[in-house]
Amino acid sequence: MTVKYETPREHVALITLNRPEKLNAYDRQMRADMADATKRAASDPDVRVAVITGEGRAFCAGADVSSMDEQYSIEEILNTEYSAFLTAIQTMPKPVIAAVNGPAAGIGMTTALTCDLRVMSEDAYLMSAFANIGLVPDGGLSFLLTQQVGYARAYQLAVEAEKLDAARALEWGLVNRVTPASEVLANALDWASSLTERAPLALAQTKRAFRAASQQGLHNAMAFEAMAQRSLVASDDCAEGVRALFEKRKPTFKGK
């Protein structure tokens, strides 16, 4: 199994890239397994948060160029196989946390930055390695990097293929937390568990709103927020949150 799917905590799915002998580089089978795993997490009503990590000493070294199939064009592979799981991460109505336990290069960097939140090992690095083999960043990395660090830094990372260490990744806002290597997965799972206590409907609509806002502009973002708020105000979770506030207790959200 090139991708492991587990539920180690209540309401938390753990998706592990599992080709450690290849530093978890994507081949055709792993792309298919990753699509299945992300869709499973997205559709499971018991899962409220997903965590993605890598087995062994790497998060993901990118694409396994040794297994490239000349039968298929790279454009076709990107628009179907990679797009399937990257889109699932972006659109699933629940937070996805990347536990970057080691190097995340090429499409592995794209995978990490596609997630909503990131915890990174202090000895890991991010690397847009495409320029080293004469390629352009793909899987949406040009958009993700430009949105998150601005054009100049994004272009520099792309053309220089520099290894960005955890300290600078944190400084530049590419990751949320940096931890010792031995703690990165536990930290991500603890964070996931804490998020499962939040109102699931609000988490989903907030994700949709912030994803849309980065692409639609202020006016459309405001309109989307108003529409989402209308449905959330009428939810049982909102009523529970208000009751708990007045009763000075911790709310119990049920995603209804």
MARTOR-330003 format. One record per residue (C-alpha): residue number from 1; y, x, z; residue in one letter. Coordinates in pm, whole numbers, plus 32768, in hexadecimal, padded with zeros to 4 digits. Example, Ala and Ser with C-alpha at 12.3 -4.5 7.8 and 13.67 -1.06 7.14 Angstrom:
<nodes>
<node><i>1</i><py>7E3E</py><px>84CE</px><pz>830C</pz><aa>A</aa></node>
<node><i>2</i><py>7F96</py><px>8557</px><pz>82CA</pz><aa>S</aa></node>
</nodes>
This chain:
<nodes>
<node><i>1</i><py>8000</py><px>8000</px><pz>8000</pz><aa>M</aa></node>
<node><i>2</i><py>8144</py><px>80A7</px><pz>7F8C</pz><aa>T</aa></node>
<node><i>3</i><py>821B</py><px>7FC2</px><pz>8064</pz><aa>V</aa></node>
<node><i>4</i><py>81B9</py><px>7F4F</px><pz>81C1</pz><aa>K</aa></node>
<node><i>5</i><py>822F</py><px>7DFF</px><pz>8249</pz><aa>Y</aa></node>
<node><i>6</i><py>8224</py><px>7DC3</px><pz>83C0</pz><aa>E</aa></node>
<node><i>7</i><py>82C6</py><px>7CE5</px><pz>84C6</pz><aa>T</aa></node>
<node><i>8</i><py>82E5</py><px>7DD1</px><pz>85F2</pz><aa>P</aa></node>
<node><i>9</i><py>83E4</py><px>7CFB</px><pz>86AA</pz><aa>R</aa></node>
<node><i>10</i><py>841C</py><px>7B86</px><pz>86C2</pz><aa>E</aa></node>
<node><i>11</i><py>84DB</py><px>7B0C</px><pz>858E</pz><aa>H</aa></node>
<node><i>12</i><py>84EA</py><px>7C71</px><pz>84FF</pz><aa>V</aa></node>
<node><i>13</i><py>843D</py><px>7CEC</px><pz>83C2</pz><aa>A</aa></node>
<node><i>14</i><py>8405</py><px>7E61</px><pz>8391</pz><aa>L</aa></node>
<node><i>15</i><py>83DE</py><px>7ED8</px><pz>822A</pz><aa>I</aa></node>
<node><i>16</i><py>8366</py><px>8041</px><pz>8209</pz><aa>T</aa></node>
<node><i>17</i><py>8365</py><px>8108</px><pz>80C4</pz><aa>L</aa></node>
<node><i>18</i><py>820E</py><px>81AA</px><pz>80D6</pz><aa>N</aa></node>
<node><i>19</i><py>81DC</py><px>82CB</px><pz>7FE7</pz><aa>R</aa></node>
<node><i>20</i><py>8222</py><px>83E8</px><pz>80DB</pz><aa>P</aa></node>
<node><i>21</i><py>816E</py><px>84E8</px><pz>8003</pz><aa>E</aa></node>
<node><i>22</i><py>8276</py><px>84A1</px><pz>7EF6</pz><aa>K</aa></node>
<node><i>23</i><py>8396</py><px>847F</px><pz>7FF1</pz><aa>L</aa></node>
<node><i>24</i><py>8383</py><px>8308</px><pz>7FAF</pz><aa>N</aa></node>
<node><i>25</i><py>83F9</py><px>832B</px><pz>7E47</pz><aa>A</aa></node>
<node><i>26</i><py>83DB</py><px>81EA</px><pz>7D7F</pz><aa>Y</aa></node>
<node><i>27</i><py>82C6</py><px>81C0</px><pz>7C83</pz><aa>D</aa></node>
<node><i>28</i><py>826F</py><px>807C</px><pz>7BCE</pz><aa>R</aa></node>
<node><i>29</i><py>8186</py><px>8004</px><pz>7CE3</pz><aa>Q</aa></node>
<node><i>30</i><py>8282</py><px>8047</px><pz>7DF7</pz><aa>M</aa></node>
<node><i>31</i><py>8390</py><px>7F8D</px><pz>7D39</pz><aa>R</aa></node>
<node><i>32</i><py>82A9</py><px>7E5F</px><pz>7D1E</pz><aa>A</aa></node>
<node><i>33</i><py>8242</py><px>7E76</px><pz>7E8C</pz><aa>D</aa></node>
<node><i>34</i><py>83AB</py><px>7E95</px><pz>7EF9</pz><aa>M</aa></node>
<node><i>35</i><py>8406</py><px>7D5D</px><pz>7E34</pz><aa>A</aa></node>
<node><i>36</i><py>82EB</py><px>7CA0</px><pz>7EDF</pz><aa>D</aa></node>
<node><i>37</i><py>834D</py><px>7D1D</px><pz>803B</pz><aa>A</aa></node>
<node><i>38</i><py>84BF</py><px>7CCA</px><pz>801B</pz><aa>T</aa></node>
<node><i>39</i><py>8476</py><px>7B72</px><pz>7F8B</pz><aa>K</aa></node>
<node><i>40</i><py>8381</py><px>7B34</px><pz>80A9</pz><aa>R</aa></node>
<node><i>41</i><py>8489</py><px>7B8E</px><pz>81AB</pz><aa>A</aa></node>
<node><i>42</i><py>8589</py><px>7AB8</px><pz>80F9</pz><aa>A</aa></node>
<node><i>43</i><py>84AD</py><px>7984</px><pz>80ED</pz><aa>S</aa></node>
<node><i>44</i><py>840A</py><px>7996</px><pz>8245</pz><aa>D</aa></node>
<node><i>45</i><py>84C2</py><px>789E</px><pz>8326</pz><aa>P</aa></node>
<node><i>46</i><py>844F</py><px>795B</px><pz>845C</pz><aa>D</aa></node>
<node><i>47</i><py>84FA</py><px>7A9E</px><pz>83EB</pz><aa>V</aa></node>
<node><i>48</i><py>8667</py><px>7AB6</px><pz>8447</pz><aa>R</aa></node>
<node><i>49</i><py>86A4</py><px>7C2A</px><pz>840A</pz><aa>V</aa></node>
<node><i>50</i><py>85F4</py><px>7D2C</px><pz>832E</pz><aa>A</aa></node>
<node><i>51</i><py>85E4</py><px>7EA6</px><pz>835F</pz><aa>V</aa></node>
<node><i>52</i><py>8591</py><px>7F98</px><pz>8243</pz><aa>I</aa></node>
<node><i>53</i><py>851F</py><px>80FD</px><pz>8287</pz><aa>T</aa></node>
<node><i>54</i><py>8446</py><px>8212</px><pz>81F7</pz><aa>G</aa></node>
<node><i>55</i><py>82F8</py><px>829E</px><pz>8269</pz><aa>E</aa></node>
<node><i>56</i><py>82F2</py><px>840F</px><pz>82C2</pz><aa>G</aa></node>
<node><i>57</i><py>8417</py><px>84FC</px><pz>82A0</pz><aa>R</aa></node>
<node><i>58</i><py>84DE</py><px>844A</px><pz>8190</pz><aa>A</aa></node>
<node><i>59</i><py>857F</py><px>82F8</px><pz>8160</pz><aa>F</aa></node>
<node><i>60</i><py>855C</py><px>8307</px><pz>7FE6</pz><aa>C</aa></node>
<node><i>61</i><py>857B</py><px>842A</px><pz>7EF3</pz><aa>A</aa></node>
<node><i>62</i><py>85D9</py><px>8345</px><pz>7DD1</pz><aa>G</aa></node>
<node><i>63</i><py>8506</py><px>82FC</px><pz>7C9F</pz><aa>A</aa></node>
<node><i>64</i><py>83BD</py><px>83B1</px><pz>7C6B</pz><aa>D</aa></node>
<node><i>65</i><py>840A</py><px>8452</px><pz>7B1D</pz><aa>V</aa></node>
<node><i>66</i><py>82A5</py><px>84D2</px><pz>7B04</pz><aa>S</aa></node>
<node><i>67</i><py>8229</py><px>836D</px><pz>7AE2</pz><aa>S</aa></node>
<node><i>68</i><py>8322</py><px>82F0</px><pz>79E0</pz><aa>M</aa></node>
<node><i>69</i><py>8279</py><px>8211</px><pz>78DF</pz><aa>D</aa></node>
<node><i>70</i><py>8300</py><px>8248</px><pz>7780</pz><aa>E</aa></node>
<node><i>71</i><py>8283</py><px>80EC</px><pz>7725</pz><aa>Q</aa></node>
<node><i>72</i><py>83AD</py><px>8058</px><pz>77D8</pz><aa>Y</aa></node>
<node><i>73</i><py>851D</py><px>80A7</px><pz>77AB</pz><aa>S</aa></node>
<node><i>74</i><py>85E2</py><px>8111</px><pz>78DC</pz><aa>I</aa></node>
<node><i>75</i><py>86D3</py><px>7FF4</px><pz>7894</pz><aa>E</aa></node>
<node><i>76</i><py>85B7</py><px>7EFA</px><pz>78A7</pz><aa>E</aa></node>
<node><i>77</i><py>8531</py><px>7F93</px><pz>79EA</pz><aa>I</aa></node>
<node><i>78</i><py>868A</py><px>7F8C</px><pz>7A8F</pz><aa>L</aa></node>
<node><i>79</i><py>86D8</py><px>7E29</px><pz>7A21</pz><aa>N</aa></node>
<node><i>80</i><py>8588</py><px>7D9C</px><pz>7A8F</pz><aa>T</aa></node>
<node><i>81</i><py>84C1</py><px>7E6F</px><pz>7B86</pz><aa>E</aa></node>
<node><i>82</i><py>85DA</py><px>7F13</px><pz>7C4E</pz><aa>Y</aa></node>
<node><i>83</i><py>86BD</py><px>7DE6</px><pz>7C30</pz><aa>S</aa></node>
<node><i>84</i><py>85AF</py><px>7D06</px><pz>7CC6</pz><aa>A</aa></node>
<node><i>85</i><py>85B3</py><px>7DA6</px><pz>7E1E</pz><aa>F</aa></node>
<node><i>86</i><py>871C</py><px>7E1F</px><pz>7E23</pz><aa>L</aa></node>
<node><i>87</i><py>8791</py><px>7CBE</px><pz>7DD4</pz><aa>T</aa></node>
<node><i>88</i><py>86A7</py><px>7C32</px><pz>7EDF</pz><aa>A</aa></node>
<node><i>89</i><py>8748</py><px>7D18</px><pz>7FE2</pz><aa>I</aa></node>
<node><i>90</i><py>88A6</py><px>7CB0</px><pz>7F77</pz><aa>Q</aa></node>
<node><i>91</i><py>8866</py><px>7B3C</px><pz>7F67</pz><aa>T</aa></node>
<node><i>92</i><py>876E</py><px>7AF0</px><pz>807F</pz><aa>M</aa></node>
<node><i>93</i><py>8817</py><px>7A16</px><pz>8186</pz><aa>P</aa></node>
<node><i>94</i><py>87DF</py><px>7B0F</px><pz>829F</pz><aa>K</aa></node>
<node><i>95</i><py>8858</py><px>7C6C</px><pz>82F9</pz><aa>P</aa></node>
<node><i>96</i><py>879A</py><px>7D9A</px><pz>8275</pz><aa>V</aa></node>
<node><i>97</i><py>87B3</py><px>7EE1</px><pz>8336</pz><aa>I</aa></node>
<node><i>98</i><py>875A</py><px>802F</px><pz>8296</pz><aa>A</aa></node>
<node><i>99</i><py>86BD</py><px>8124</px><pz>838C</pz><aa>A</aa></node>
<node><i>100</i><py>8704</py><px>8263</px><pz>82C9</pz><aa>V</aa></node>
<node><i>101</i><py>8608</py><px>834B</px><pz>836C</pz><aa>N</aa></node>
<node><i>102</i><py>862A</py><px>8466</px><pz>8270</pz><aa>G</aa></node>
<node><i>103</i><py>86BA</py><px>84BC</px><pz>811B</pz><aa>P</aa></node>
<node><i>104</i><py>872B</py><px>8394</px><pz>8047</pz><aa>A</aa></node>
<node><i>105</i><py>8763</py><px>8411</px><pz>7EE4</pz><aa>A</aa></node>
<node><i>106</i><py>879D</py><px>836C</px><pz>7D95</pz><aa>G</aa></node>
<node><i>107</i><py>8720</py><px>8206</px><pz>7D93</pz><aa>I</aa></node>
<node><i>108</i><py>86BB</py><px>8245</px><pz>7EFE</pz><aa>G</aa></node>
<node><i>109</i><py>882D</py><px>8269</px><pz>7F50</pz><aa>M</aa></node>
<node><i>110</i><py>886C</py><px>812A</px><pz>7E8E</pz><aa>T</aa></node>
<node><i>111</i><py>8761</py><px>8078</px><pz>7F5C</pz><aa>T</aa></node>
<node><i>112</i><py>8803</py><px>80E5</px><pz>80A2</pz><aa>A</aa></node>
<node><i>113</i><py>8964</py><px>8086</px><pz>8038</pz><aa>L</aa></node>
<node><i>114</i><py>88F0</py><px>7F34</px><pz>7FB6</pz><aa>T</aa></node>
<node><i>115</i><py>888B</py><px>7ED7</px><pz>8119</pz><aa>C</aa></node>
<node><i>116</i><py>898C</py><px>7E2C</px><pz>81F6</pz><aa>D</aa></node>
<node><i>117</i><py>8982</py><px>7F26</px><pz>8314</pz><aa>L</aa></node>
<node><i>118</i><py>8906</py><px>808C</px><pz>8336</pz><aa>R</aa></node>
<node><i>119</i><py>8882</py><px>8169</px><pz>844F</pz><aa>V</aa></node>
<node><i>120</i><py>8858</py><px>82D5</px><pz>83E6</pz><aa>M</aa></node>
<node><i>121</i><py>879D</py><px>83F9</px><pz>847A</pz><aa>S</aa></node>
<node><i>122</i><py>8887</py><px>8518</px><pz>84D3</pz><aa>E</aa></node>
<node><i>123</i><py>87B9</py><px>8605</px><pz>83F9</pz><aa>D</aa></node>
<node><i>124</i><py>87A5</py><px>851D</px><pz>82CC</pz><aa>A</aa></node>
<node><i>125</i><py>8888</py><px>851F</px><pz>819B</pz><aa>Y</aa></node>
<node><i>126</i><py>88F7</py><px>8441</px><pz>807C</pz><aa>L</aa></node>
<node><i>127</i><py>88FB</py><px>84CE</px><pz>7F1C</pz><aa>M</aa></node>
<node><i>128</i><py>895F</py><px>843B</px><pz>7DCF</pz><aa>S</aa></node>
<node><i>129</i><py>8875</py><px>8528</px><pz>7D1B</pz><aa>A</aa></node>
<node><i>130</i><py>8893</py><px>8494</px><pz>7BBE</pz><aa>F</aa></node>
<node><i>131</i><py>8987</py><px>8599</px><pz>7B36</pz><aa>A</aa></node>
<node><i>132</i><py>8889</py><px>86AB</px><pz>7B79</pz><aa>N</aa></node>
<node><i>133</i><py>87A9</py><px>861E</px><pz>7A67</pz><aa>I</aa></node>
<node><i>134</i><py>88BF</py><px>85A8</px><pz>7980</pz><aa>G</aa></node>
<node><i>135</i><py>88C1</py><px>843B</px><pz>79E7</pz><aa>L</aa></node>
<node><i>136</i><py>89BB</py><px>833B</px><pz>7A66</pz><aa>V</aa></node>
<node><i>137</i><py>8990</py><px>8294</px><pz>7BBE</pz><aa>P</aa></node>
<node><i>138</i><py>88CC</py><px>8152</px><pz>7B98</pz><aa>D</aa></node>
<node><i>139</i><py>8850</py><px>801F</px><pz>7C4D</pz><aa>G</aa></node>
<node><i>140</i><py>89B9</py><px>7FC3</px><pz>7C9A</pz><aa>G</aa></node>
<node><i>141</i><py>8A11</py><px>810A</px><pz>7D49</pz><aa>L</aa></node>
<node><i>142</i><py>8B56</py><px>8133</px><pz>7C86</pz><aa>S</aa></node>
<node><i>143</i><py>8BCC</py><px>7FE2</px><pz>7D0F</pz><aa>F</aa></node>
<node><i>144</i><py>8B4B</py><px>801B</px><pz>7E71</pz><aa>L</aa></node>
<node><i>145</i><py>8BE4</py><px>8175</px><pz>7E96</pz><aa>L</aa></node>
<node><i>146</i><py>8D34</py><px>8113</px><pz>7E01</pz><aa>T</aa></node>
<node><i>147</i><py>8D48</py><px>7FE3</px><pz>7EE6</pz><aa>Q</aa></node>
<node><i>148</i><py>8CEA</py><px>80A6</px><pz>801C</pz><aa>Q</aa></node>
<node><i>149</i><py>8D9F</py><px>81F5</px><pz>7FF9</pz><aa>V</aa></node>
<node><i>150</i><py>8E9B</py><px>81C5</px><pz>7EDE</pz><aa>G</aa></node>
<node><i>151</i><py>8EA1</py><px>8249</px><pz>7D7C</pz><aa>Y</aa></node>
<node><i>152</i><py>8EF2</py><px>83B9</px><pz>7DBA</pz><aa>A</aa></node>
<node><i>153</i><py>8DE5</py><px>83F7</px><pz>7EC0</pz><aa>R</aa></node>
<node><i>154</i><py>8CE7</py><px>8325</px><pz>7E01</pz><aa>A</aa></node>
<node><i>155</i><py>8D24</py><px>83E4</px><pz>7CBE</pz><aa>Y</aa></node>
<node><i>156</i><py>8D11</py><px>8531</px><pz>7D74</pz><aa>Q</aa></node>
<node><i>157</i><py>8BC3</py><px>84D8</px><pz>7E12</pz><aa>L</aa></node>
<node><i>158</i><py>8B3F</py><px>8466</px><pz>7CC0</pz><aa>A</aa></node>
<node><i>159</i><py>8BA2</py><px>8591</px><pz>7BEE</pz><aa>V</aa></node>
<node><i>160</i><py>8B63</py><px>86A2</px><pz>7CEF</pz><aa>E</aa></node>
<node><i>161</i><py>8A19</py><px>8613</px><pz>7D6F</pz><aa>A</aa></node>
<node><i>162</i><py>8A75</py><px>8697</px><pz>7EC5</pz><aa>E</aa></node>
<node><i>163</i><py>899D</py><px>865C</px><pz>7FF8</pz><aa>K</aa></node>
<node><i>164</i><py>8A6D</py><px>8584</px><pz>80E3</pz><aa>L</aa></node>
<node><i>165</i><py>8A00</py><px>85C7</px><pz>8248</pz><aa>D</aa></node>
<node><i>166</i><py>89F0</py><px>84BD</px><pz>8355</pz><aa>A</aa></node>
<node><i>167</i><py>8B34</py><px>8522</px><pz>8402</pz><aa>A</aa></node>
<node><i>168</i><py>8C01</py><px>84FE</px><pz>82C3</pz><aa>R</aa></node>
<node><i>169</i><py>8B46</py><px>83C4</px><pz>825C</pz><aa>A</aa></node>
<node><i>170</i><py>8BB3</py><px>832C</px><pz>83A7</pz><aa>L</aa></node>
<node><i>171</i><py>8D18</py><px>83AB</px><pz>8380</pz><aa>E</aa></node>
<node><i>172</i><py>8D2E</py><px>831B</px><pz>8221</pz><aa>W</aa></node>
<node><i>173</i><py>8CA3</py><px>81CA</px><pz>828F</pz><aa>G</aa></node>
<node><i>174</i><py>8B5E</py><px>81DF</px><pz>81CB</pz><aa>L</aa></node>
<node><i>175</i><py>8A8C</py><px>81B3</px><pz>8305</pz><aa>V</aa></node>
<node><i>176</i><py>8ACD</py><px>80F4</px><pz>8447</pz><aa>N</aa></node>
<node><i>177</i><py>8A10</py><px>81CD</px><pz>853F</pz><aa>R</aa></node>
<node><i>178</i><py>8980</py><px>832C</px><pz>8555</pz><aa>V</aa></node>
<node><i>179</i><py>8864</py><px>8379</px><pz>8646</pz><aa>T</aa></node>
<node><i>180</i><py>8769</py><px>848F</px><pz>868A</pz><aa>P</aa></node>
<node><i>181</i><py>8646</py><px>8488</px><pz>8596</pz><aa>A</aa></node>
<node><i>182</i><py>8553</py><px>8412</px><pz>86A1</pz><aa>S</aa></node>
<node><i>183</i><py>862B</py><px>82E3</px><pz>86EE</pz><aa>E</aa></node>
<node><i>184</i><py>8698</py><px>8261</px><pz>859A</pz><aa>V</aa></node>
<node><i>185</i><py>858D</py><px>8155</px><pz>856B</pz><aa>L</aa></node>
<node><i>186</i><py>8596</py><px>80E1</px><pz>86D6</pz><aa>A</aa></node>
<node><i>187</i><py>8710</py><px>80C8</px><pz>86C1</pz><aa>N</aa></node>
<node><i>188</i><py>86FB</py><px>7FFA</px><pz>8581</pz><aa>A</aa></node>
<node><i>189</i><py>85F3</py><px>7F13</px><pz>8617</pz><aa>L</aa></node>
<node><i>190</i><py>86BC</py><px>7EE6</px><pz>8757</pz><aa>D</aa></node>
<node><i>191</i><py>87EC</py><px>7E90</px><pz>8685</pz><aa>W</aa></node>
<node><i>192</i><py>871D</py><px>7D9D</px><pz>85B9</pz><aa>A</aa></node>
<node><i>193</i><py>869B</py><px>7CF7</px><pz>86F6</pz><aa>S</aa></node>
<node><i>194</i><py>87FC</py><px>7CCD</px><pz>8779</pz><aa>S</aa></node>
<node><i>195</i><py>8865</py><px>7C29</px><pz>8632</pz><aa>L</aa></node>
<node><i>196</i><py>8745</py><px>7B30</px><pz>8645</pz><aa>T</aa></node>
<node><i>197</i><py>87F8</py><px>7A9A</px><pz>8771</pz><aa>E</aa></node>
<node><i>198</i><py>8923</py><px>7A42</px><pz>8697</pz><aa>R</aa></node>
<node><i>199</i><py>893D</py><px>78F8</px><pz>85DE</pz><aa>A</aa></node>
<node><i>200</i><py>8868</py><px>7922</px><pz>84A1</pz><aa>P</aa></node>
<node><i>201</i><py>8933</py><px>7830</px><pz>83CD</pz><aa>L</aa></node>
<node><i>202</i><py>8A77</py><px>78E0</px><pz>8427</pz><aa>A</aa></node>
<node><i>203</i><py>89DC</py><px>7A36</px><pz>83DF</pz><aa>L</aa></node>
<node><i>204</i><py>896D</py><px>79B9</px><pz>8289</pz><aa>A</aa></node>
<node><i>205</i><py>8ABB</py><px>7921</px><pz>822B</pz><aa>Q</aa></node>
<node><i>206</i><py>8B7B</py><px>7A50</px><pz>82AD</pz><aa>T</aa></node>
<node><i>207</i><py>8AA4</py><px>7B33</px><pz>81D4</pz><aa>K</aa></node>
<node><i>208</i><py>8AE2</py><px>7A56</px><pz>80A5</pz><aa>R</aa></node>
<node><i>209</i><py>8C58</py><px>7A4C</px><pz>80EE</pz><aa>A</aa></node>
<node><i>210</i><py>8C7F</py><px>7BC3</px><pz>8115</pz><aa>F</aa></node>
<node><i>211</i><py>8BA6</py><px>7C10</px><pz>7FE7</pz><aa>R</aa></node>
<node><i>212</i><py>8C73</py><px>7B1D</px><pz>7F17</pz><aa>A</aa></node>
<node><i>213</i><py>8DC0</py><px>7B99</px><pz>7F9F</pz><aa>A</aa></node>
<node><i>214</i><py>8D82</py><px>7CF8</px><pz>7F1C</pz><aa>S</aa></node>
<node><i>215</i><py>8D6D</py><px>7C6F</px><pz>7DBC</pz><aa>Q</aa></node>
<node><i>216</i><py>8E3E</py><px>7B31</px><pz>7DAD</pz><aa>Q</aa></node>
<node><i>217</i><py>8F93</py><px>7B82</px><pz>7E3C</pz><aa>G</aa></node>
<node><i>218</i><py>9055</py><px>7AE1</px><pz>7F59</pz><aa>L</aa></node>
<node><i>219</i><py>9086</py><px>7981</px><pz>7ED0</pz><aa>H</aa></node>
<node><i>220</i><py>8F19</py><px>794A</px><pz>7E77</pz><aa>N</aa></node>
<node><i>221</i><py>8EAA</py><px>79E9</px><pz>7FBF</pz><aa>A</aa></node>
<node><i>222</i><py>8F80</py><px>78F4</px><pz>8083</pz><aa>M</aa></node>
<node><i>223</i><py>8EF1</py><px>77CF</px><pz>7FC0</pz><aa>A</aa></node>
<node><i>224</i><py>8D8D</py><px>7841</px><pz>7FFF</pz><aa>F</aa></node>
<node><i>225</i><py>8DD1</py><px>7871</px><pz>8173</pz><aa>E</aa></node>
<node><i>226</i><py>8E5C</py><px>7710</px><pz>818C</pz><aa>A</aa></node>
<node><i>227</i><py>8D2B</py><px>767D</px><pz>80E0</pz><aa>M</aa></node>
<node><i>228</i><py>8C3A</py><px>7740</px><pz>81BF</pz><aa>A</aa></node>
<node><i>229</i><py>8CF9</py><px>76E6</px><pz>82F9</pz><aa>Q</aa></node>
<node><i>230</i><py>8CE1</py><px>7574</px><pz>82A6</pz><aa>R</aa></node>
<node><i>231</i><py>8B65</py><px>757F</px><pz>82B1</pz><aa>S</aa></node>
<node><i>232</i><py>8B53</py><px>7660</px><pz>83E2</pz><aa>L</aa></node>
<node><i>233</i><py>8C3B</py><px>758C</px><pz>84B7</pz><aa>V</aa></node>
<node><i>234</i><py>8B43</py><px>746F</px><pz>848F</pz><aa>A</aa></node>
<node><i>235</i><py>8A15</py><px>7544</px><pz>84F1</pz><aa>S</aa></node>
<node><i>236</i><py>894D</py><px>7529</px><pz>8634</pz><aa>D</aa></node>
<node><i>237</i><py>8984</py><px>769D</px><pz>866C</pz><aa>D</aa></node>
<node><i>238</i><py>8AFD</py><px>766F</px><pz>866F</pz><aa>C</aa></node>
<node><i>239</i><py>8AE0</py><px>7555</px><pz>876A</pz><aa>A</aa></node>
<node><i>240</i><py>89FB</py><px>762D</px><pz>8841</pz><aa>E</aa></node>
<node><i>241</i><py>8AF0</py><px>774E</px><pz>882E</pz><aa>G</aa></node>
<node><i>242</i><py>8C10</py><px>7674</px><pz>88A2</pz><aa>V</aa></node>
<node><i>243</i><py>8B41</py><px>75E1</px><pz>89BE</pz><aa>R</aa></node>
<node><i>244</i><py>8AD3</py><px>773B</px><pz>8A2F</pz><aa>A</aa></node>
<node><i>245</i><py>8C3C</py><px>77B5</px><pz>8A2A</pz><aa>L</aa></node>
<node><i>246</i><py>8CAC</py><px>76A0</px><pz>8B12</pz><aa>F</aa></node>
<node><i>247</i><py>8B76</py><px>76C0</px><pz>8BEB</pz><aa>E</aa></node>
<node><i>248</i><py>8BA6</py><px>783B</px><pz>8BFF</pz><aa>K</aa></node>
<node><i>249</i><py>8A45</py><px>788E</px><pz>8B90</pz><aa>R</aa></node>
<node><i>250</i><py>899A</py><px>793F</px><pz>8A70</pz><aa>K</aa></node>
<node><i>251</i><py>8962</py><px>7854</px><pz>8946</pz><aa>P</aa></node>
<node><i>252</i><py>8809</py><px>7813</px><pz>88B7</pz><aa>T</aa></node>
<node><i>253</i><py>8823</py><px>77F6</px><pz>873F</pz><aa>F</aa></node>
<node><i>254</i><py>8711</py><px>7754</px><pz>866C</pz><aa>K</aa></node>
<node><i>255</i><py>8796</py><px>7771</px><pz>850C</pz><aa>G</aa></node>
<node><i>256</i><py>87DF</py><px>75FD</px><pz>84E8</pz><aa>K</aa></node>
</nodes>
